[in-house]
Amino acid sequence: MKVLVVGGGPAGSLSAANLSERAEVTLVEAKGASGFPAKCGGLISEDCFEALSRYCRASRALQNRIDGAFFFSPSGRYVELRGKSRAVVVERKALDPMLLQAASKSVDVRMKTRFAGADGGKVRLVEQGEERFERFDLIIGADGPESVVARTYGFERPEIFTGKQYLMEFEPIDERMVELYFGKKYSSGFFAYAIPVEKDVARVGVVSRENTSAHLERLLTSHPSVSERAGRSIYEVNSGPIPIGLVDFVRDGVALVGDSAGMVKPYTGGGMYYLLRAAELLGEHFPDMEGFRKSYLREMGREYSSGERIRRLYDSLDDEDYDFLIEVARDVDFSSLHMDSPSTALKLLPEVLKLVKRPSIAVKIARVMV
Ligand SMILES: Cc1cc2nc3c(=O)[nH]c(=O)nc-3n(C[C@H](O)[C@H](O)[C@H](O)COP(=O)(O)OP(=O)(O)OC[C@H]3O[C@@H](n4cnc5c(N)ncnc54)[C@H](O)[C@@H]3O)c2cc1C
């Protein structure tokens, strides 16, 4: 069977690699290189990193190891959280080309080739300005959050948040701890973050439903803790859409993998692990696409709904609620928490609820538990 994979980002490269044993695969990538610009904090779990290491020498993209996170309330108070998962920071500008290179060993990779639509059962490809029509048995849309494949074939679209980050001079509290900043001043519906990359350098960013740039500037200039530690040098600026909400990703002869399908943890915006699992299950089940859909939903469906319920808390909690919850969190045992599994976070909410003595906050937490 002939398969066209659209997109040479991680979702495309991993899908192509996983399909290549069972199909004749062509991968098209619109740009001349994969991984540029790197719209990513690079934070992935160690489990995800190890899984990626089966495809390429991911250690070459390794920048830092992370032991846990500090959760900040808007007033600058924070609590330390160490779960059962450890994390790493990777450089996507190094990782993505390695994944594509690994796929190219068994797949026909065409760079500077854009999927531009479909006509009468054939796809329209534009290769360095030249248009051609080709027929494929299956099309995989791994073309990111603004997927042309999804629009061409009429797939539902996820809600779009925006992420913006600076790679900048920053003095972290601890180089092996990520910092997460909550509160409506710094994000609408999500949170801000600092991911230490190397000594005195971090990716400091915001994910937000709106006004992302303004939130990031406010974080850097007026957050009581961040503003004290942010330096003047900015080495890189990146921003991009973050799709929240898994859509139906399989239909006749077409499937979506990665950001194109909203395969992103709804409570963190991280997409790497969820797209990796999709690519692997796609390869396992091909050509049974219904089997692929069912097994992905069986494995990950609960994680998406748990993640979305936790994300709804970001909308409902007020700044004072966070101050209160940071204190409560000091007495909670987070050791069962895994960053790729929001259901492990949801399971902790009953314990949190027992400690919350304020009815207004208890109601907000109870609402996401049911
Ligand atoms: C600011 C920010 C920070 C993030 N931080 C993290 C993080 O710390 N950890 C994490 O796990 N995730 C993070 N993410 C999310 C993560 O980057 C994405 O989930 C991941 O890149 C999705 O991979 P993908 O292959 O689906 O899409 P992409 O990486 O967007 O790749 C899609 C590819 O398709 C190509 N393409 C597009 N249209 C066409 C076309 N018509 N024809 C041919 N090719 C096409 C593009 O050129 C691109 O190369 C972050 C995202 C943002 C925006």
The ligand as an SDF file (V2000), in Angstrom:
LIG
                    3D

 53 58  0  0  0  0  0  0  0  0999 V2000
    5.9890   27.5760   22.7430 C   0  0  0  0  0  0  0  0  0  0  0  0
    5.7720   26.0790   22.7310 C   0  0  0  0  0  0  0  0  0  0  0  0
    6.3910   25.2940   23.7090 C   0  0  0  0  0  0  0  0  0  0  0  0
    6.2100   23.9040   23.7090 C   0  0  0  0  0  0  0  0  0  0  0  0
    6.8560   23.1610   24.6590 N   0  0  0  0  0  0  0  0  0  0  0  0
    6.7310   21.8090   24.6600 C   0  0  0  0  0  0  0  0  0  0  0  0
    7.4440   21.0170   25.6040 C   0  0  0  0  0  0  0  0  0  0  0  0
    8.1950   21.5330   26.4360 O   0  0  0  0  0  0  0  0  0  0  0  0
    7.2830   19.6600   25.5600 N   0  0  0  0  0  0  0  0  0  0  0  0
    6.4680   19.0420   24.6340 C   0  0  0  0  0  0  0  0  0  0  0  0
    6.3300   17.8030   24.6500 O   0  0  0  0  0  0  0  0  0  0  0  0
    5.7870   19.7830   23.7190 N   0  0  0  0  0  0  0  0  0  0  0  0
    5.9050   21.1380   23.7010 C   0  0  0  0  0  0  0  0  0  0  0  0
    5.2470   21.8840   22.7630 N   0  0  0  0  0  0  0  0  0  0  0  0
    4.4040   21.1700   21.7790 C   0  0  0  0  0  0  0  0  0  0  0  0
    5.2500   20.4690   20.7300 C   0  0  0  0  0  0  0  0  0  0  0  0
    6.2160   21.3530   20.2230 O   0  0  0  0  0  0  0  0  0  0  0  0
    4.3240   19.9520   19.6170 C   0  0  0  0  0  0  0  0  0  0  0  0
    3.3350   19.1290   20.2140 O   0  0  0  0  0  0  0  0  0  0  0  0
    5.0910   19.1550   18.5520 C   0  0  0  0  0  0  0  0  0  0  0  0
    6.0160   19.9520   17.8610 O   0  0  0  0  0  0  0  0  0  0  0  0
    4.0930   18.6050   17.5370 C   0  0  0  0  0  0  0  0  0  0  0  0
    4.7880   17.9210   16.5300 O   0  0  0  0  0  0  0  0  0  0  0  0
    4.1070   17.7120   15.1020 P   0  0  0  0  0  0  0  0  0  0  0  0
    5.0610   16.8970   14.3140 O   0  0  0  0  0  0  0  0  0  0  0  0
    2.7050   17.2670   15.2750 O   0  0  0  0  0  0  0  0  0  0  0  0
    3.9970   19.1880   14.4820 O   0  0  0  0  0  0  0  0  0  0  0  0
    5.1570   20.1810   14.0660 P   0  0  0  0  0  0  0  0  0  0  0  0
    6.3210   20.0580   14.9720 O   0  0  0  0  0  0  0  0  0  0  0  0
    4.4870   21.5150   13.9360 O   0  0  0  0  0  0  0  0  0  0  0  0
    5.6060   19.6640   12.6280 O   0  0  0  0  0  0  0  0  0  0  0  0
    4.7480   19.7880   11.5130 C   0  0  0  0  0  0  0  0  0  0  0  0
    5.6060   19.7910   10.2600 C   0  0  0  0  0  0  0  0  0  0  0  0
    4.7400   19.7750    9.1250 O   0  0  0  0  0  0  0  0  0  0  0  0
    5.2420   20.6680    8.1400 C   0  0  0  0  0  0  0  0  0  0  0  0
    4.1080   21.1030    7.3170 N   0  0  0  0  0  0  0  0  0  0  0  0
    3.1000   21.9400    7.6780 C   0  0  0  0  0  0  0  0  0  0  0  0
    2.2260   22.0770    6.6490 N   0  0  0  0  0  0  0  0  0  0  0  0
    2.6960   21.3000    5.6330 C   0  0  0  0  0  0  0  0  0  0  0  0
    2.2190   21.0230    4.3050 C   0  0  0  0  0  0  0  0  0  0  0  0
    1.0850   21.5650    3.8410 N   0  0  0  0  0  0  0  0  0  0  0  0
    2.9450   20.1890    3.5320 N   0  0  0  0  0  0  0  0  0  0  0  0
    4.1040   19.6220    4.0060 C   0  0  0  0  0  0  0  0  0  0  0  0
    4.5960   19.8580    5.2480 N   0  0  0  0  0  0  0  0  0  0  0  0
    3.8960   20.6750    6.0530 C   0  0  0  0  0  0  0  0  0  0  0  0
    5.8590   21.8060    8.9570 C   0  0  0  0  0  0  0  0  0  0  0  0
    6.8110   22.5160    8.1920 O   0  0  0  0  0  0  0  0  0  0  0  0
    6.4720   21.0470   10.1360 C   0  0  0  0  0  0  0  0  0  0  0  0
    7.8050   20.6670    9.8830 O   0  0  0  0  0  0  0  0  0  0  0  0
    5.3920   23.2790   22.7270 C   0  0  0  0  0  0  0  0  0  0  0  0
    4.7700   24.0680   21.7510 C   0  0  0  0  0  0  0  0  0  0  0  0
    4.9640   25.4510   21.7450 C   0  0  0  0  0  0  0  0  0  0  0  0
    4.2950   26.2790   20.6730 C   0  0  0  0  0  0  0  0  0  0  0  0
  1  2  1  0
  2  3  1  0
  2 52  2  0
  3  4  2  0
  4  5  1  0
  4 50  1  0
  5  6  2  0
  6  7  1  0
  6 13  1  0
  7  8  2  0
  7  9  1  0
  9 10  1  0
 10 11  2  0
 10 12  1  0
 12 13  2  0
 13 14  1  0
 14 15  1  0
 14 50  1  0
 15 16  1  0
 16 17  1  0
 16 18  1  0
 18 19  1  0
 18 20  1  0
 20 21  1  0
 20 22  1  0
 22 23  1  0
 23 24  1  0
 24 25  2  0
 24 26  1  0
 24 27  1  0
 27 28  1  0
 28 29  2  0
 28 30  1  0
 28 31  1  0
 31 32  1  0
 32 33  1  0
 33 34  1  0
 33 48  1  0
 34 35  1  0
 35 36  1  0
 35 46  1  0
 36 37  1  0
 36 45  1  0
 37 38  2  0
 38 39  1  0
 39 40  1  0
 39 45  2  0
 40 41  1  0
 40 42  2  0
 42 43  1  0
 43 44  2  0
 44 45  1  0
 46 47  1  0
 46 48  1  0
 48 49  1  0
 50 51  2  0
 51 52  1  0
 52 53  1  0
M  END
$$$$
